[in-house]
Amino acid sequence: MNSGSGSARDFLRHLASRGRYHFTTEELARELGASITAVRAALRRLKQKGLIAAPVRGFHVIVPPEYQALGCLPAEQFIPQLMNRVGVPYYAGLLTAARFHGAAHQQPQVFQVVVPRNRPAIRCGRVRVTFVARHNAREVPTVQLNTPRGYLRVSTPEATAFDLVGYPRHCGGLSNVATVLAELAEKLSPDQLASVAPLSPIPWAQRLGYLLERVGAQERAAALGEYVARSATETVPLSTAHRLGRSERDARWKLAVNVGVEADL
């Protein structure tokens, strides 16, 4: 299928000339008027030459020269298109969102995406994408950031702060969460923190307020403290991964401080 392979390359050039860098196996088959089997053979040859990559089966991205060492498009340049194709609401969250908001003390090794139900991780060349399940992901406030291929949905700084404390296992533990919050604090609106708090379990607000105070951002936690005073009815552990033991109690945040937290400031 040498002629077919050439036609496939023409198809790639046509897409790229229109600023589009993704396509499906079925689209290429329709374009070439070829069988899926023949098209997959052409795709294998293009992939071997480093011209395309497949983050998931049947979904392909064009890899321009500047990204061929990466072996894939950067995740922010194909995740929006992939999520649109599969019809799943999403946002870039956790450490990835913190990086977009300027908290880049430790560059995340993976691109973290929040979705309503978990999905298998993606490995595409040197690009790694992990998915974190949050049942109300669709309701979490986001901002749109421009990318070379369109725009990416990213959780707001305040929603990011809640996710960081809600999913510490995905963020390097509570001490690393505190480090990131220290960098993120200047972007946090006290009123917006209190406004988005009802989207998360109340213990997340208790832990977030405590950690913000720990990193010297007491003023950012003021309105959140009022929310916790109204809403929290019981004392919860700072870390669910550690035993309570003889934990120190923090009355303001109704927390059992059962683990030490040291931010790397």
HELIX and SHEET records of a PDB file:
HELIX    1   1 ASN A    2  SER A   17  1                                  16    
HELIX    2   2 THR A   25  LEU A   32  1                                   8    
HELIX    3   3 ILE A   36  GLN A   48  1                                  13    
HELIX    4   4 PRO A   65  TYR A   67  5                                   3    
HELIX    5   5 ALA A   75  GLN A   77  5                                   3    
HELIX    6   6 ILE A   79  VAL A   86  1                                   8    
HELIX    7   7 LEU A   94  PHE A  100  1                                   7    
HELIX    8   8 ALA A  137  GLU A  139  5                                   3    
HELIX    9   9 PRO A  157  GLY A  166  1                                  10    
HELIX   10  10 PRO A  168  CYS A  171  5                                   4    
HELIX   11  11 LEU A  174  LEU A  184  1                                  11    
HELIX   12  12 ALA A  185  LYS A  187  5                                   3    
HELIX   13  13 PRO A  190  VAL A  196  1                                   7    
HELIX   14  14 ALA A  197  LEU A  199  5                                   3    
HELIX   15  15 ILE A  202  ARG A  214  1                                  13    
HELIX   16  16 GLN A  218  ALA A  221  5                                   4    
HELIX   17  17 ALA A  222  SER A  231  1                                  10    
SHEET    1   A 3 HIS A  22  THR A  24  0                                        
SHEET    2   A 3 PHE A  59  ILE A  62 -1                                        
SHEET    3   A 3 ILE A  52  VAL A  56 -1                                        
SHEET    1   B 4 TYR A  91  ALA A  92  0                                        
SHEET    2   B 4 PHE A 111  VAL A 115 -1                                        
SHEET    3   B 4 VAL A 127  ALA A 133  1                                        
SHEET    4   B 4 ILE A 122  CYS A 124 -1                                        
SHEET    1   C 2 THR A 142  THR A 147  0                                        
SHEET    2   C 2 GLY A 150  SER A 155 -1                                        
SHEET    1   D 3 VAL A 236  PRO A 237  0                                        
SHEET    2   D 3 LEU A 255  VAL A 257  1                                        
SHEET    3   D 3 GLU A 248  ASP A 250 -1                                        
END                                                                             
